[in-house]
Amino acid sequence: MRSGHQDTELEPFYAEAERLYRVHGHPRGAERPGDPTAPPRSGPFPHPPVEHEPYVADLERRLRRQGLHPFPLELGIDLALGRSCLRCGTCDGFPCRVGAKSDAETRALRPALRRGNVRLLTHTRVTRLDTDRAGRAVTTVHALREGRPVTATVTAGRVVLSAGAINSAALLLRSANKQYPDGLANGSGLVGRNLMLHNNSVVVAVDPRRRNPVTFQKTLAVNDFYHSGPSGRYPLGNLQLMGKVRPEMLPAACPHGLRVGLTAHSLDWWVMSEDLPDPDNRVTPAPDGQIVLRREPTNLRAHRELLRAARRMLRRAGYPLVLAHRMGIDATGHQCGTTVAGLDGARSVLDPLRRSHQLRNLYVVDGGYFPSSAAVNPTLTIAARALRTARLGGLLD
């Protein structure tokens, strides 16, 4: 999903990322309305929206009768004629066994390996980066390969770090040296700080009178509360269907029969609000090699109001029982903010091209650069920004 903060300069790279990752969706203003909060587009989605199963199509009608504007959730899957997608029930949250889900492995890594000029080192973990004596460039990568120390000397003119906001920040901090005693690229003191993970909850709505027979449930979203809630005081966030909850996903303390009964009649939602930057929420490498995360959630008032709005919406749609569970610090899928980008090197880690203000051959292209997290999945924005860095930063020369 494109961020609502999109600028016109980034839009072509969003479009390129959507083509690369085979995104299905429907633009706003078309016969079947799209996301009412979506920014302007230069053209249609590469593929049409994924069709709802009858149960979800009926839900869409129930929501529209409330005056809401549900829309087809943008999805990266391969549904082209003759392709391998089975629309199975494990698409959300599990690797695809037939290669039909547009993840980084199938759509980026494997095609790159087929070009013949990319080498992948498996079973290898980078432990630190070294710089030249002047401290102007990264020269050496230290790694453990199959548990044994190895050293790789970087001969390329540019080094790209993309280990995720948590691990990238931890690696930079572990790489402290004489020139950079507080960690590489950390002249601002912000490496590892401002960790954001989104405020996420799972909402399970149950109608005991109706079974939910869907297999592929994750096709619908609601953004009516994105910019403001019923009170109109502040933005709340995004609601979207998630993959079907299965009995084995519920707590083991819950009797098996009850788990089966609940999931057979449930409709399952992912509820997401913005997590605001706080320098005290941070990533710190521990002496034993582990990573310590400190996070005190922010913006919880908005998230609680979004959950109340979701409960009202679902009860009006015919679900008398609505259960909610807020995810904790272990839900790190939307991590960002730890290597923030900006124009001022004293207040940011990276420049607008995601290059270190201090080490001119070091780029960090994962979600660490986000100055704020918005309230949508950041993956497409990360991909679009990475493509922009590759094109404008000369990484494809």
Contacts in CASP RR format, 6 or more apart in sequence:
PFRMAT RR
TARGET T0000
AUTHOR 0000-0000-0000
METHOD contacts of the structure
MODEL  1
MRSGHQDTELEPFYAEAERLYRVHGHPRGAERPGDPTAPPRSGPFPHPPV
EHEPYVADLERRLRRQGLHPFPLELGIDLALGRSCLRCGTCDGFPCRVGA
KSDAETRALRPALRRGNVRLLTHTRVTRLDTDRAGRAVTTVHALREGRPV
TATVTAGRVVLSAGAINSAALLLRSANKQYPDGLANGSGLVGRNLMLHNN
SVVVAVDPRRRNPVTFQKTLAVNDFYHSGPSGRYPLGNLQLMGKVRPEML
PAACPHGLRVGLTAHSLDWWVMSEDLPDPDNRVTPAPDGQIVLRREPTNL
RAHRELLRAARRMLRRAGYPLVLAHRMGIDATGHQCGTTVAGLDGARSVL
DPLRRSHQLRNLYVVDGGYFPSSAAVNPTLTIAARALRTARLGGLLD
1 35 0 8 1.000
1 73 0 8 1.000
1 74 0 8 1.000
1 221 0 8 1.000
1 238 0 8 1.000
1 376 0 8 1.000
1 377 0 8 1.000
1 380 0 8 1.000
2 14 0 8 1.000
2 38 0 8 1.000
2 39 0 8 1.000
2 376 0 8 1.000
2 380 0 8 1.000
2 381 0 8 1.000
3 39 0 8 1.000
3 374 0 8 1.000
3 376 0 8 1.000
3 378 0 8 1.000
3 381 0 8 1.000
4 37 0 8 1.000
4 38 0 8 1.000
4 39 0 8 1.000
4 374 0 8 1.000
4 376 0 8 1.000
5 372 0 8 1.000
5 374 0 8 1.000
6 14 0 8 1.000
6 39 0 8 1.000
6 381 0 8 1.000
8 40 0 8 1.000
9 388 0 8 1.000
10 384 0 8 1.000
10 385 0 8 1.000
10 388 0 8 1.000
11 39 0 8 1.000
11 40 0 8 1.000
11 41 0 8 1.000
11 42 0 8 1.000
12 42 0 8 1.000
13 384 0 8 1.000
13 385 0 8 1.000
13 387 0 8 1.000
13 388 0 8 1.000
13 391 0 8 1.000
14 380 0 8 1.000
14 381 0 8 1.000
14 384 0 8 1.000
15 41 0 8 1.000
15 42 0 8 1.000
15 43 0 8 1.000
16 384 0 8 1.000
16 387 0 8 1.000
17 23 0 8 1.000
17 380 0 8 1.000
17 383 0 8 1.000
17 384 0 8 1.000
17 387 0 8 1.000
18 45 0 8 1.000
18 46 0 8 1.000
18 380 0 8 1.000
19 46 0 8 1.000
20 107 0 8 1.000
20 108 0 8 1.000
20 383 0 8 1.000
20 387 0 8 1.000
21 76 0 8 1.000
21 102 0 8 1.000
21 107 0 8 1.000
21 380 0 8 1.000
21 383 0 8 1.000
22 46 0 8 1.000
22 47 0 8 1.000
22 76 0 8 1.000
22 77 0 8 1.000
22 78 0 8 1.000
22 80 0 8 1.000
22 102 0 8 1.000
22 107 0 8 1.000
23 45 0 8 1.000
23 46 0 8 1.000
23 47 0 8 1.000
23 74 0 8 1.000
23 75 0 8 1.000
23 76 0 8 1.000
23 102 0 8 1.000
23 380 0 8 1.000
24 45 0 8 1.000
24 46 0 8 1.000
24 47 0 8 1.000
24 48 0 8 1.000
24 49 0 8 1.000
24 50 0 8 1.000
24 72 0 8 1.000
24 74 0 8 1.000
24 75 0 8 1.000
24 76 0 8 1.000
24 77 0 8 1.000
24 79 0 8 1.000
25 34 0 8 1.000
25 45 0 8 1.000
25 47 0 8 1.000
25 48 0 8 1.000
25 49 0 8 1.000
25 50 0 8 1.000
25 72 0 8 1.000
25 73 0 8 1.000
25 74 0 8 1.000
25 75 0 8 1.000
26 32 0 8 1.000
26 33 0 8 1.000
26 34 0 8 1.000
26 45 0 8 1.000
26 48 0 8 1.000
26 49 0 8 1.000
26 71 0 8 1.000
26 72 0 8 1.000
27 34 0 8 1.000
27 38 0 8 1.000
27 41 0 8 1.000
27 43 0 8 1.000
27 44 0 8 1.000
27 45 0 8 1.000
28 34 0 8 1.000
28 35 0 8 1.000
28 36 0 8 1.000
28 38 0 8 1.000
28 71 0 8 1.000
32 49 0 8 1.000
32 72 0 8 1.000
33 69 0 8 1.000
33 71 0 8 1.000
34 71 0 8 1.000
34 72 0 8 1.000
35 71 0 8 1.000
35 74 0 8 1.000
35 221 0 8 1.000
35 223 0 8 1.000
36 69 0 8 1.000
36 71 0 8 1.000
36 223 0 8 1.000
36 224 0 8 1.000
37 223 0 8 1.000
37 226 0 8 1.000
37 227 0 8 1.000
45 74 0 8 1.000
47 79 0 8 1.000
47 80 0 8 1.000
49 72 0 8 1.000
49 219 0 8 1.000
50 72 0 8 1.000
50 73 0 8 1.000
50 75 0 8 1.000
50 77 0 8 1.000
50 79 0 8 1.000
50 216 0 8 1.000
50 219 0 8 1.000
51 219 0 8 1.000
52 60 0 8 1.000
52 72 0 8 1.000
52 219 0 8 1.000
52 220 0 8 1.000
53 213 0 8 1.000
53 214 0 8 1.000
53 215 0 8 1.000
53 216 0 8 1.000
53 217 0 8 1.000
53 219 0 8 1.000
55 212 0 8 1.000
55 213 0 8 1.000
55 214 0 8 1.000
56 214 0 8 1.000
56 217 0 8 1.000
56 219 0 8 1.000
56 220 0 8 1.000
56 241 0 8 1.000
59 70 0 8 1.000
59 220 0 8 1.000
59 267 0 8 1.000
59 317 0 8 1.000
60 70 0 8 1.000
60 220 0 8 1.000
62 316 0 8 1.000
62 317 0 8 1.000
62 318 0 8 1.000
63 70 0 8 1.000
63 222 0 8 1.000
63 313 0 8 1.000
63 317 0 8 1.000
64 70 0 8 1.000
66 313 0 8 1.000
66 316 0 8 1.000
66 317 0 8 1.000
68 222 0 8 1.000
68 224 0 8 1.000
68 313 0 8 1.000
69 222 0 8 1.000
69 223 0 8 1.000
69 224 0 8 1.000
70 220 0 8 1.000
70 221 0 8 1.000
70 222 0 8 1.000
71 220 0 8 1.000
71 221 0 8 1.000
71 222 0 8 1.000
71 223 0 8 1.000
72 219 0 8 1.000
72 220 0 8 1.000
72 221 0 8 1.000
73 218 0 8 1.000
73 219 0 8 1.000
73 220 0 8 1.000
73 221 0 8 1.000
73 240 0 8 1.000
73 241 0 8 1.000
74 380 0 8 1.000
75 218 0 8 1.000
75 219 0 8 1.000
76 101 0 8 1.000
76 102 0 8 1.000
77 85 0 8 1.000
77 91 0 8 1.000
77 100 0 8 1.000
77 101 0 8 1.000
77 102 0 8 1.000
78 84 0 8 1.000
78 85 0 8 1.000
78 99 0 8 1.000
78 100 0 8 1.000
78 101 0 8 1.000
78 102 0 8 1.000
79 85 0 8 1.000
79 87 0 8 1.000
79 100 0 8 1.000
83 100 0 8 1.000
84 98 0 8 1.000
84 99 0 8 1.000
84 100 0 8 1.000
85 98 0 8 1.000
85 100 0 8 1.000
85 101 0 8 1.000
86 98 0 8 1.000
86 100 0 8 1.000
87 215 0 8 1.000
87 216 0 8 1.000
88 215 0 8 1.000
88 216 0 8 1.000
89 215 0 8 1.000
89 216 0 8 1.000
89 217 0 8 1.000
89 243 0 8 1.000
89 244 0 8 1.000
91 101 0 8 1.000
91 216 0 8 1.000
91 218 0 8 1.000
91 243 0 8 1.000
92 217 0 8 1.000
92 218 0 8 1.000
92 242 0 8 1.000
92 243 0 8 1.000
93 243 0 8 1.000
95 101 0 8 1.000
95 103 0 8 1.000
96 103 0 8 1.000
96 106 0 8 1.000
99 106 0 8 1.000
109 120 0 8 1.000
112 118 0 8 1.000
113 120 0 8 1.000
121 143 0 8 1.000
121 145 0 8 1.000
123 145 0 8 1.000
123 146 0 8 1.000
123 147 0 8 1.000
124 143 0 8 1.000
124 144 0 8 1.000
124 145 0 8 1.000
124 146 0 8 1.000
124 150 0 8 1.000
125 143 0 8 1.000
125 144 0 8 1.000
125 145 0 8 1.000
125 147 0 8 1.000
126 141 0 8 1.000
126 142 0 8 1.000
126 143 0 8 1.000
126 163 0 8 1.000
126 171 0 8 1.000
127 142 0 8 1.000
127 143 0 8 1.000
127 144 0 8 1.000
127 171 0 8 1.000
127 174 0 8 1.000
128 142 0 8 1.000
128 171 0 8 1.000
128 174 0 8 1.000
128 175 0 8 1.000
129 138 0 8 1.000
129 140 0 8 1.000
129 141 0 8 1.000
129 142 0 8 1.000
129 159 0 8 1.000
129 161 0 8 1.000
129 171 0 8 1.000
129 172 0 8 1.000
129 175 0 8 1.000
129 184 0 8 1.000
129 362 0 8 1.000
130 138 0 8 1.000
130 139 0 8 1.000
130 140 0 8 1.000
130 141 0 8 1.000
130 142 0 8 1.000
130 175 0 8 1.000
130 177 0 8 1.000
131 137 0 8 1.000
131 138 0 8 1.000
131 139 0 8 1.000
131 177 0 8 1.000
131 179 0 8 1.000
131 180 0 8 1.000
131 184 0 8 1.000
131 359 0 8 1.000
132 139 0 8 1.000
134 179 0 8 1.000
135 179 0 8 1.000
135 180 0 8 1.000
135 358 0 8 1.000
135 359 0 8 1.000
136 359 0 8 1.000
136 360 0 8 1.000
137 157 0 8 1.000
137 359 0 8 1.000
137 360 0 8 1.000
137 361 0 8 1.000
137 362 0 8 1.000
138 154 0 8 1.000
138 159 0 8 1.000
138 184 0 8 1.000
138 359 0 8 1.000
138 361 0 8 1.000
138 362 0 8 1.000
139 153 0 8 1.000
139 154 0 8 1.000
140 151 0 8 1.000
140 152 0 8 1.000
140 153 0 8 1.000
140 154 0 8 1.000
141 151 0 8 1.000
141 152 0 8 1.000
141 153 0 8 1.000
141 154 0 8 1.000
141 159 0 8 1.000
142 149 0 8 1.000
142 151 0 8 1.000
142 152 0 8 1.000
143 149 0 8 1.000
143 150 0 8 1.000
143 151 0 8 1.000
143 152 0 8 1.000
144 150 0 8 1.000
157 361 0 8 1.000
158 361 0 8 1.000
158 362 0 8 1.000
158 363 0 8 1.000
158 395 0 8 1.000
159 361 0 8 1.000
159 362 0 8 1.000
159 363 0 8 1.000
160 363 0 8 1.000
160 364 0 8 1.000
160 365 0 8 1.000
160 395 0 8 1.000
161 168 0 8 1.000
161 171 0 8 1.000
161 172 0 8 1.000
161 362 0 8 1.000
161 363 0 8 1.000
161 364 0 8 1.000
161 365 0 8 1.000
161 366 0 8 1.000
162 168 0 8 1.000
162 364 0 8 1.000
162 365 0 8 1.000
162 366 0 8 1.000
162 386 0 8 1.000
163 171 0 8 1.000
163 366 0 8 1.000
164 335 0 8 1.000
164 366 0 8 1.000
164 367 0 8 1.000
164 368 0 8 1.000
165 195 0 8 1.000
165 283 0 8 1.000
165 335 0 8 1.000
165 336 0 8 1.000
165 337 0 8 1.000
165 338 0 8 1.000
165 339 0 8 1.000
165 366 0 8 1.000
165 367 0 8 1.000
165 368 0 8 1.000
165 370 0 8 1.000
166 195 0 8 1.000
166 283 0 8 1.000
166 291 0 8 1.000
166 293 0 8 1.000
166 332 0 8 1.000
166 335 0 8 1.000
166 338 0 8 1.000
167 291 0 8 1.000
168 338 0 8 1.000
168 339 0 8 1.000
168 364 0 8 1.000
168 366 0 8 1.000
168 368 0 8 1.000
169 191 0 8 1.000
169 192 0 8 1.000
169 283 0 8 1.000
169 338 0 8 1.000
169 339 0 8 1.000
169 368 0 8 1.000
170 192 0 8 1.000
170 283 0 8 1.000
170 284 0 8 1.000
170 285 0 8 1.000
170 291 0 8 1.000
172 183 0 8 1.000
172 184 0 8 1.000
172 185 0 8 1.000
172 186 0 8 1.000
172 191 0 8 1.000
172 192 0 8 1.000
172 339 0 8 1.000
172 364 0 8 1.000
173 182 0 8 1.000
173 183 0 8 1.000
173 186 0 8 1.000
173 191 0 8 1.000
173 192 0 8 1.000
173 283 0 8 1.000
173 284 0 8 1.000
173 285 0 8 1.000
174 183 0 8 1.000
174 285 0 8 1.000
175 183 0 8 1.000
175 184 0 8 1.000
176 182 0 8 1.000
176 183 0 8 1.000
176 184 0 8 1.000
177 183 0 8 1.000
177 184 0 8 1.000
180 186 0 8 1.000
180 187 0 8 1.000
180 358 0 8 1.000
182 189 0 8 1.000
182 191 0 8 1.000
183 191 0 8 1.000
184 191 0 8 1.000
184 356 0 8 1.000
184 358 0 8 1.000
184 359 0 8 1.000
184 362 0 8 1.000
185 191 0 8 1.000
185 339 0 8 1.000
185 349 0 8 1.000
185 350 0 8 1.000
185 356 0 8 1.000
185 357 0 8 1.000
185 358 0 8 1.000
185 359 0 8 1.000
185 362 0 8 1.000
185 364 0 8 1.000
186 349 0 8 1.000
187 345 0 8 1.000
187 346 0 8 1.000
187 357 0 8 1.000
187 358 0 8 1.000
188 345 0 8 1.000
188 346 0 8 1.000
188 347 0 8 1.000
188 348 0 8 1.000
188 349 0 8 1.000
188 357 0 8 1.000
190 279 0 8 1.000
190 339 0 8 1.000
190 340 0 8 1.000
190 347 0 8 1.000
190 348 0 8 1.000
190 349 0 8 1.000
191 338 0 8 1.000
191 339 0 8 1.000
191 349 0 8 1.000
192 282 0 8 1.000
192 283 0 8 1.000
192 284 0 8 1.000
192 338 0 8 1.000
192 339 0 8 1.000
193 279 0 8 1.000
193 280 0 8 1.000
193 281 0 8 1.000
193 282 0 8 1.000
193 338 0 8 1.000
194 277 0 8 1.000
194 278 0 8 1.000
194 279 0 8 1.000
194 281 0 8 1.000
194 282 0 8 1.000
194 337 0 8 1.000
194 338 0 8 1.000
194 340 0 8 1.000
195 281 0 8 1.000
195 282 0 8 1.000
195 283 0 8 1.000
195 293 0 8 1.000
195 294 0 8 1.000
195 295 0 8 1.000
195 335 0 8 1.000
195 337 0 8 1.000
195 338 0 8 1.000
196 275 0 8 1.000
196 276 0 8 1.000
196 277 0 8 1.000
196 281 0 8 1.000
196 334 0 8 1.000
196 335 0 8 1.000
196 336 0 8 1.000
196 337 0 8 1.000
196 370 0 8 1.000
196 372 0 8 1.000
196 373 0 8 1.000
197 275 0 8 1.000
197 295 0 8 1.000
197 329 0 8 1.000
197 331 0 8 1.000
197 332 0 8 1.000
197 333 0 8 1.000
197 334 0 8 1.000
197 335 0 8 1.000
197 373 0 8 1.000
198 272 0 8 1.000
198 273 0 8 1.000
198 274 0 8 1.000
198 275 0 8 1.000
198 331 0 8 1.000
198 334 0 8 1.000
198 373 0 8 1.000
198 375 0 8 1.000
199 272 0 8 1.000
199 273 0 8 1.000
199 274 0 8 1.000
199 275 0 8 1.000
199 297 0 8 1.000
199 298 0 8 1.000
199 299 0 8 1.000
199 300 0 8 1.000
199 302 0 8 1.000
199 303 0 8 1.000
199 326 0 8 1.000
200 270 0 8 1.000
200 271 0 8 1.000
200 272 0 8 1.000
200 326 0 8 1.000
200 327 0 8 1.000
200 328 0 8 1.000
200 331 0 8 1.000
200 334 0 8 1.000
201 270 0 8 1.000
201 271 0 8 1.000
201 303 0 8 1.000
201 307 0 8 1.000
201 324 0 8 1.000
201 325 0 8 1.000
201 326 0 8 1.000
201 327 0 8 1.000
202 242 0 8 1.000
202 245 0 8 1.000
202 268 0 8 1.000
202 269 0 8 1.000
202 270 0 8 1.000
202 271 0 8 1.000
202 324 0 8 1.000
202 325 0 8 1.000
202 327 0 8 1.000
203 268 0 8 1.000
203 269 0 8 1.000
203 270 0 8 1.000
203 271 0 8 1.000
203 307 0 8 1.000
203 310 0 8 1.000
203 311 0 8 1.000
203 314 0 8 1.000
203 322 0 8 1.000
203 323 0 8 1.000
203 324 0 8 1.000
204 245 0 8 1.000
204 262 0 8 1.000
204 266 0 8 1.000
204 267 0 8 1.000
204 268 0 8 1.000
204 269 0 8 1.000
204 322 0 8 1.000
204 323 0 8 1.000
204 324 0 8 1.000
204 325 0 8 1.000
205 266 0 8 1.000
205 267 0 8 1.000
205 268 0 8 1.000
205 269 0 8 1.000
205 314 0 8 1.000
205 317 0 8 1.000
205 319 0 8 1.000
205 321 0 8 1.000
205 322 0 8 1.000
205 323 0 8 1.000
206 262 0 8 1.000
206 265 0 8 1.000
206 266 0 8 1.000
206 267 0 8 1.000
206 319 0 8 1.000
206 320 0 8 1.000
206 321 0 8 1.000
206 322 0 8 1.000
206 323 0 8 1.000
207 265 0 8 1.000
207 267 0 8 1.000
207 318 0 8 1.000
207 319 0 8 1.000
207 320 0 8 1.000
207 321 0 8 1.000
208 265 0 8 1.000
208 320 0 8 1.000
208 321 0 8 1.000
209 265 0 8 1.000
210 265 0 8 1.000
211 264 0 8 1.000
211 265 0 8 1.000
212 244 0 8 1.000
212 264 0 8 1.000
212 265 0 8 1.000
212 266 0 8 1.000
212 267 0 8 1.000
214 244 0 8 1.000
215 244 0 8 1.000
216 243 0 8 1.000
217 241 0 8 1.000
217 242 0 8 1.000
217 243 0 8 1.000
217 244 0 8 1.000
217 267 0 8 1.000
217 268 0 8 1.000
218 240 0 8 1.000
218 241 0 8 1.000
218 242 0 8 1.000
218 243 0 8 1.000
219 241 0 8 1.000
220 240 0 8 1.000
220 241 0 8 1.000
221 238 0 8 1.000
221 239 0 8 1.000
221 240 0 8 1.000
221 241 0 8 1.000
222 238 0 8 1.000
222 239 0 8 1.000
222 240 0 8 1.000
222 313 0 8 1.000
223 237 0 8 1.000
223 238 0 8 1.000
223 239 0 8 1.000
225 235 0 8 1.000
225 236 0 8 1.000
225 237 0 8 1.000
225 239 0 8 1.000
225 306 0 8 1.000
225 309 0 8 1.000
226 235 0 8 1.000
226 236 0 8 1.000
226 237 0 8 1.000
226 238 0 8 1.000
226 375 0 8 1.000
227 235 0 8 1.000
228 234 0 8 1.000
228 235 0 8 1.000
228 236 0 8 1.000
229 235 0 8 1.000
229 236 0 8 1.000
229 305 0 8 1.000
229 306 0 8 1.000
229 309 0 8 1.000
230 305 0 8 1.000
230 309 0 8 1.000
230 312 0 8 1.000
231 305 0 8 1.000
234 302 0 8 1.000
235 274 0 8 1.000
235 302 0 8 1.000
235 375 0 8 1.000
236 273 0 8 1.000
236 302 0 8 1.000
236 303 0 8 1.000
236 305 0 8 1.000
236 306 0 8 1.000
236 309 0 8 1.000
236 375 0 8 1.000
237 271 0 8 1.000
237 272 0 8 1.000
237 273 0 8 1.000
237 274 0 8 1.000
237 302 0 8 1.000
237 306 0 8 1.000
237 375 0 8 1.000
238 271 0 8 1.000
238 272 0 8 1.000
238 273 0 8 1.000
238 375 0 8 1.000
238 376 0 8 1.000
239 269 0 8 1.000
239 270 0 8 1.000
239 271 0 8 1.000
239 272 0 8 1.000
239 306 0 8 1.000
239 310 0 8 1.000
239 313 0 8 1.000
240 269 0 8 1.000
240 270 0 8 1.000
240 272 0 8 1.000
241 267 0 8 1.000
241 268 0 8 1.000
241 269 0 8 1.000
241 270 0 8 1.000
242 268 0 8 1.000
242 269 0 8 1.000
242 270 0 8 1.000
243 268 0 8 1.000
244 263 0 8 1.000
244 268 0 8 1.000
245 263 0 8 1.000
245 266 0 8 1.000
245 268 0 8 1.000
246 263 0 8 1.000
247 256 0 8 1.000
247 257 0 8 1.000
247 259 0 8 1.000
247 260 0 8 1.000
247 261 0 8 1.000
247 262 0 8 1.000
247 263 0 8 1.000
248 259 0 8 1.000
249 263 0 8 1.000
250 259 0 8 1.000
250 262 0 8 1.000
250 263 0 8 1.000
254 262 0 8 1.000
267 314 0 8 1.000
267 319 0 8 1.000
269 310 0 8 1.000
269 314 0 8 1.000
271 303 0 8 1.000
271 306 0 8 1.000
271 307 0 8 1.000
271 310 0 8 1.000
271 324 0 8 1.000
272 334 0 8 1.000
272 375 0 8 1.000
272 376 0 8 1.000
272 377 0 8 1.000
273 299 0 8 1.000
273 302 0 8 1.000
273 303 0 8 1.000
273 306 0 8 1.000
273 375 0 8 1.000
274 299 0 8 1.000
274 302 0 8 1.000
274 372 0 8 1.000
274 373 0 8 1.000
274 374 0 8 1.000
274 375 0 8 1.000
275 297 0 8 1.000
275 298 0 8 1.000
275 299 0 8 1.000
275 373 0 8 1.000
276 298 0 8 1.000
276 299 0 8 1.000
276 372 0 8 1.000
276 373 0 8 1.000
277 337 0 8 1.000
277 340 0 8 1.000
277 371 0 8 1.000
277 372 0 8 1.000
277 373 0 8 1.000
278 296 0 8 1.000
278 298 0 8 1.000
280 294 0 8 1.000
280 296 0 8 1.000
281 294 0 8 1.000
281 295 0 8 1.000
281 296 0 8 1.000
281 298 0 8 1.000
282 293 0 8 1.000
282 294 0 8 1.000
282 338 0 8 1.000
283 291 0 8 1.000
283 292 0 8 1.000
283 293 0 8 1.000
283 338 0 8 1.000
284 291 0 8 1.000
284 292 0 8 1.000
284 293 0 8 1.000
284 294 0 8 1.000
285 291 0 8 1.000
285 292 0 8 1.000
286 292 0 8 1.000
293 329 0 8 1.000
293 332 0 8 1.000
295 329 0 8 1.000
303 326 0 8 1.000
307 324 0 8 1.000
310 322 0 8 1.000
310 324 0 8 1.000
311 322 0 8 1.000
311 324 0 8 1.000
314 322 0 8 1.000
315 322 0 8 1.000
334 373 0 8 1.000
334 377 0 8 1.000
334 378 0 8 1.000
335 367 0 8 1.000
335 368 0 8 1.000
336 367 0 8 1.000
336 368 0 8 1.000
336 369 0 8 1.000
336 370 0 8 1.000
336 373 0 8 1.000
336 378 0 8 1.000
337 367 0 8 1.000
337 368 0 8 1.000
337 369 0 8 1.000
337 370 0 8 1.000
337 371 0 8 1.000
337 373 0 8 1.000
338 368 0 8 1.000
339 349 0 8 1.000
339 350 0 8 1.000
339 364 0 8 1.000
339 368 0 8 1.000
339 369 0 8 1.000
340 348 0 8 1.000
340 349 0 8 1.000
340 350 0 8 1.000
340 368 0 8 1.000
340 369 0 8 1.000
340 370 0 8 1.000
340 371 0 8 1.000
341 348 0 8 1.000
341 349 0 8 1.000
341 350 0 8 1.000
341 351 0 8 1.000
341 352 0 8 1.000
341 354 0 8 1.000
341 369 0 8 1.000
341 370 0 8 1.000
341 371 0 8 1.000
342 348 0 8 1.000
342 350 0 8 1.000
342 351 0 8 1.000
342 352 0 8 1.000
342 371 0 8 1.000
343 351 0 8 1.000
343 352 0 8 1.000
345 351 0 8 1.000
345 357 0 8 1.000
348 357 0 8 1.000
348 371 0 8 1.000
349 356 0 8 1.000
349 357 0 8 1.000
349 364 0 8 1.000
349 369 0 8 1.000
350 356 0 8 1.000
350 357 0 8 1.000
350 363 0 8 1.000
350 364 0 8 1.000
350 369 0 8 1.000
351 357 0 8 1.000
353 363 0 8 1.000
353 388 0 8 1.000
353 389 0 8 1.000
353 392 0 8 1.000
353 393 0 8 1.000
354 363 0 8 1.000
354 364 0 8 1.000
354 365 0 8 1.000
354 369 0 8 1.000
354 385 0 8 1.000
354 386 0 8 1.000
354 389 0 8 1.000
355 362 0 8 1.000
355 363 0 8 1.000
355 389 0 8 1.000
355 393 0 8 1.000
356 362 0 8 1.000
356 363 0 8 1.000
356 364 0 8 1.000
363 389 0 8 1.000
363 395 0 8 1.000
365 382 0 8 1.000
365 385 0 8 1.000
365 386 0 8 1.000
365 389 0 8 1.000
366 382 0 8 1.000
367 378 0 8 1.000
367 382 0 8 1.000
369 385 0 8 1.000
370 378 0 8 1.000
370 381 0 8 1.000
389 395 0 8 1.000
390 396 0 8 1.000
END
